[in-house]
Amino acid sequence: MTFWTQIRRLLSRSSRVTYTGDFEGLEDILGHHFRDRALLQQGLTHRSIVRARNGLVPTNERLEFLGDSVLGLVIADQLCRENPHMAEGDLTKLKAMLVNETALSRVATEIGLNKYIMMSSDEEKSGGRERASIISDAFEAIIGAIYLDAGLEAARRMILETLYSRADIIVSDDSQRNYKGELLELIQAQGTASLQYEVISETGPDHDKTFCVAVLVGDKRLGEGVGPSKKEAEQRAAAVALSRLQHTRTQ
């Protein structure tokens, strides 16, 4: 048994389901027609439908794990090719803007990938088809599926055509800024007290929570942010803190 056969079996397991979906439209959009359509189906299978079917179908989580690494490699390689004189720190920032949850979910929604994700009716009723985390995970899972189906070059082609072709728009979008990273850099440059985030409140049902987070430098609260996840609330809190600190420096 070859190494890749072992990997394919580990990812697919023995409980693969028969392909029944009409995904030809999606394959046209992705620019890749699967030899093994079970990989495509697995890439679109959210864990909620697995729970609904008592674990009888494999989720897309393992493919997402693989796709995340393939995506990072392809984007890093392309950025280095196109920006031979750019410093490592700037390359890192650009890469982070292109592969984060917001960018991936936005692009995946634009190409209609979210319409094909298979999830439980309860998850869909709670807004799962528009949830950034679910959509971005499915996008990465599809990358992993293409990689297993046809190799790195096929995955690279799909990433460049669907995601990297929109790089200028993504990078110019102010909402893509990594406020947490910028705030950390500023605090470290000033050599001041430590930076930490604290959850102030958590409201709403499990499937639709709202978080309020404060960012503190030492014992001083510099900003608060509210969002549907701790991660997003932290970003918003960091944006407020960064604005206040930069305003103070210009006075």
C-alpha angles and dihedrals in degrees: 000000000000124000093249092050089055091049091049091051093047091052097042100036121196094284099074114152126227115265109253105149125107098233100149092109090055092048089054090052092048091047090230129101111200123235087197106040092182086074090055091050092049090050090057097046113107118204092245092071089049090057089047090054095044094253095301095132129053119248127229093243097101092046089049089054090053095042092052090061094045091049092050092050095048095046093045091049093049094047091051091049094050097039107041094163100042117117120248093246093055091046089053092052092049092049091049090053092052100045103038123116095257095052094044095047092047093052093043090052092048091055091044098247093137090064090065100048111116113222139149120279090244092055091048092049090053091056099265094144090063096039111119095215093054094045095046091047090052091050091054091044091055089052088053091048093051090048092055093042099049112357139252098310092057091049090047092052092051093048094049094046098045104029113014093047086067094048096114092053093046095048093046091052106101091209088068093066116119097231093174091056093046092049092049091051091050094048092047092048090053091049090224132144125310123287122231141163124224128193107231098181142356118199139172135040121312094261094049110031128163120209129201113199132183125205117216131193104200103319095329119103109220103174149351132217137188126207147143090262136031089244094056093043089052091051091052092047090050090050090055092047093047092051092050094048094047091048090052091051093054094052 
